[in-house]
């Protein structure tokens, strides 16, 4: 575990107490995104091309979609962003997420500037769909993107994923439960692997049943108890998982840091490359210098594992 302060990194072994805050998952997607893009101004999108609302599936009569942001000079690698907060997956104009302000660049802009093709992935949203369904959706999206890798100009062996809070949980699920696809599947998408190459999970829930006491308040948690293990990445770590960076504030009262601490231990027990970056004093959402540290670590992780050697 790496703990940063203003001057140096130190090793921390202290475990903060578990929070009992009833506000868990109160931050929906728009609020989480605003912490990353706040302060930027929208300018010309001439340096990248946006292809919005690509349909990767249907359910309940509705389309499941993602947006693709392709840089002017792509490096062949892809990064998927899980658009999810409280497993609410809302839509925002992609050009308002990937903004151009070089004084205060957000991670989306920085990744695109470095040549990564960005995919903004939406899933079936709470309250209509539950956590297991969200997991199934993002796995399908990953298969679909891999299936069309040549069309999108990306290398399917260099795909990363990241997200915040519920989006971090979904990112971890992709990193820990992926498979090579089912060659006997009727749907050609299901024949494709959903494996990713690198994961960054920011303040993610990792053991879902710990939040069941709040399920009446948060509709995405209203699913049978016996499904909790299947959607808890803490219980799914294995030796072939993707290298994973966890980022968490030690004052987070929404998702206690113990979720990332235990996840790091689980990965290391399986010899999976993993690090936990602790942001001292930070709660559920980063701003200022904390955001800058988080963003630098995120970009460096993808540069390490996705950049073509």
Helices and strands as residue ranges (DSSP letters): E 2-4, E 9-11, H 29-37, E 48-59, E 62-71, E 78-82, H 94-97, H 107-113, E 117-121, H 131-147, H 149-152, E 159-164, H 166-177, G 188-191, E 198-202, G 208-214, G 219-221, G 225-227, G 229-231, G 233-235, E 243-249, H 258-269, E 274-279, H 288-306
